[in-house]
């Protein structure tokens, strides 16, 4: 996926989940952060960040913060909308039917797919947290994430092929593990999903200032 009108800036501070202060062209600019997660290990003072400029002149903030440079890792894409958009692009041509935001049980699962007579459900998670070369999810407790995993387990028992897909929004990382320190319940749900036969997909990415591109050398997916 491509981003238009990207520019570099320097991160200063994040007053709340939705906005950040950056230094752009020698001036302080308030920008929208396209990720409401904590990102505490990423959004550090004086870090290089990447912004994309909106084409809507009526917006209060003219820029979105989409990526930040992490020492030893390079650019990390933190756009929380990017994983689903990238996954849809990547799935296109691989399946006969692709339906985003599919209602199943009491949830909306990210993708319903068909390949021949087989039906699939895929829930997508973006990973931006890295420690010692390993990706971890989540970076904050997510009851919604736990709920979706148990919906996948139920669907798997009913004949769907189900997958929990991690879009790795950083380079070098090839594996994502459940972050039990942050959310033990998510780790339990993750382990229960594997026992039930839910597949775990890793979609590695090449991160550029103006693009997020699937990397086939770091992608592990079993249909």
N, C-alpha and C positions, 0 to 999 in steps of 0.2 A: 504494500500500500504506500501511496505517495502523499507527502504533505506540501502544500503550496506556500510560498512566501515565508520561508524560514530564515531566522536570523539568530546570531549568538548574543548572549547577554551574561551578566554575572549575578548570581543569586545573592540576595542580601538577607531577607527574613521572610517568614510565613506567618502573618498575623492570625490567620485562621485556616480552616481546611480548604477554603475555596479560592483564596487569593495569595499572591506572593509579591514581594517587592524585589525588583531587579534593577541592575544598572545597565541601561541601554543607551548607547551613543552619548555617554557622559551624563545622562539624566536618570533620576529614579522614576521607574514606571511601575504601576500596579497592573498585574497580569492575573488571568484566571489559571488555576492549577487544575489540569484535567485528570485529577486523581484525588479522591477524598481520604485515601489511606494515610497512614502516618508518615511513611517515607523518611523517617528521622535519620537513618544512616546514609541517605542520599542527598537530601536538601540541606547541605551544610553551607555556612557563610563562605562566600568567595568562590563557590563552585561554578564551573561553566555550565550554562543551561542553554537549551534550544527552544526558541519560541516560534510559533506560526501566527501570522497576522490574519485577523478576520477580515472578510470583505463586507461586513455589515457595519456601516458608519454609525448606526444607532446604539451599538453595544457600549456599555459602560467601560469595559476593558477591551482594548483593541487587540490584545495578544493572548494566546494560550501557551502555557508552559507544557511542553511535551516530552522533554528529555533532559537528563542531567549527566554530567561526566563523573564517574566514580574512579578514584585512584586505583590503578592496577587492573581495571576491568574495562574501561572505556565508557562509551555512551550507554546509558540505560534509558529505554523508552518507558515513561510512566503514564502514558495516555491510557486511561482505564477503558476507553471505548475501542482501542486498537485491537485487542485480542479477538473479539467477535468479528470485527470487520476483516481482519486478516484471515481468520478461520474460514469465513464465507468465501473469500477469494480462493483460498487453498482447496476447499472442498469442491468448487465448481469444476465440472468435467469428470470428477471421480465418482459421482453418484447420479442416479436417474432423477431423484427428487430431493430437493433441499428446501426445508421450511424453517425459517428462524422463529424464535419465540413460540415454541409449541406447548400447548397446554397439556399437562399430564398430571393426574392426581390433583393435588392442591398446589401445584407449582407451574411455572413456565420454564421449560427446559430450553436451552439455547438453540439446539438444532434437532429437528426430526429429519431423518434421511431414509431413502430407499435405494437399494441396489438389487435389481431383480425382484425376487419375492421377499428378500430379507429387509426388515425394518430396524432402524438404528435410532438411538437417542444419545446425544452428545452434549455434555455440560462443559463450558469453557471457563478456564481461570487464567488470568494473567499473573505471571511471576516476576517480581522486581527485587525480591530480597535474596541476597547471596551471602554465604559465609563459607570461606575456605573452598571456593570453587563449586559449591553445591547450592542449588536453589531451594528456597523454603516457602511454603504457603500454609496459612495466611500470615500477614504481618500484623493482623489485629483479629480478635474473635469474630467469627462469622456464623451466626446461627442459620442464616439463609443458605450458606454453603453446606452446612450439615444436612439441612432439610433436603436439598437437592440431591445429595449423595444417596440418601435413603429412598428417594423417589427412583433413582437409577437402579438401586438394588431390587426394588419391587418390579420395575419394568424388565430387568434381566430375568427374573423368575417367571415372567409372563411371556418370554420368547423373544424379546427385543435383544439386539446386541447393543450394549451400553458402554459408553466411554466417558471418562473424566479426562479432559484434554487441558494440558498446561501449555500456554503460549509463553515461551521464555523470552522476555523482553530485554535481554542482555546477551552479550557475546561470551563465548568460552564455556558457558554453563550448559551441561547436557542432561542434567537430572534434577528433578524436583521432589523433595520429601515433605511429608506433613510436619508442620511446625507445632509439635506437641507442647513445647514450652509456652507458646502463646495461647493455644487452644487445644487442650487435651481431647475434647469431644470431637473435634475435627479429625485428629489423628485416629481415634477409634473408628469413626465413620469411614475413613480412608482404608483402614485395615479390613473392616467388614466388607467394603466394596470389593477389594481384591479377592477375599474368600468367596464372595458370591459370584465371581467371574466377570465383574466389571473391568473393562480394560483401561489402562492408564496410558495416555498418549502424551508424548513430549514433542512439541513443535519448536525447534530451535530457530533463532532469527539472527540475521545480520542487521546491525543497527547503524543507520546513516542519519545525518542531520535532517534529511528530507524524505526518509523512507524507512519502512520496516519490511524486511524481505525474508521469507522462509529460507532456512539453510538446510538443504537435504542431508548434509553430512552430520547434522545434529538433531535430526528428526527421527523419532522412533514411534511408529504407528503401525498397529496391526488391525486390518479391517476384518 
